Amino acid sequence: MSWPESGAPVQVVRGARNSLNNRFLPHHLLETEAVLCVDDDAHLRHDEIVFAFW
């Protein structure tokens, strides 16, 4: 699977179990001040994402 170029590194983290709570667990790959976590059926415009991190 390939992701479109975003200008930022993207890491996909797959949990050991399929649980909605996995998004709240600490992970060694996360070395950032912010993480965007959305459901797979969410449709966000670019300006909405920028606003969330502003």
CNS distance restraints for C-alpha pairs under 8 A (distance, minus, plus):
assign (resid  11 and name CA) (resid  29 and name CA) 7.77 0.50 0.50
assign (resid  15 and name CA) (resid  19 and name CA) 7.89 0.50 0.50
assign (resid  15 and name CA) (resid  22 and name CA) 6.36 0.50 0.50
assign (resid  17 and name CA) (resid  22 and name CA) 7.91 0.50 0.50
assign (resid  18 and name CA) (resid  22 and name CA) 7.68 0.50 0.50
assign (resid  21 and name CA) (resid  25 and name CA) 7.29 0.50 0.50
assign (resid  23 and name CA) (resid  37 and name CA) 7.34 0.50 0.50
assign (resid  26 and name CA) (resid  30 and name CA) 7.72 0.50 0.50
assign (resid  34 and name CA) (resid  53 and name CA) 7.68 0.50 0.50
assign (resid  38 and name CA) (resid  42 and name CA) 6.52 0.50 0.50
assign (resid  44 and name CA) (resid  48 and name CA) 6.18 0.50 0.50
assign (resid  44 and name CA) (resid  49 and name CA) 6.74 0.50 0.50
assign (resid  45 and name CA) (resid  49 and name CA) 6.61 0.50 0.50
assign (resid  46 and name CA) (resid  50 and name CA) 6.27 0.50 0.50
assign (resid  47 and name CA) (resid  51 and name CA) 6.07 0.50 0.50
assign (resid  48 and name CA) (resid  52 and name CA) 6.30 0.50 0.50
assign (resid  49 and name CA) (resid  53 and name CA) 6.69 0.50 0.50
assign (resid  50 and name CA) (resid  54 and name CA) 6.16 0.50 0.50
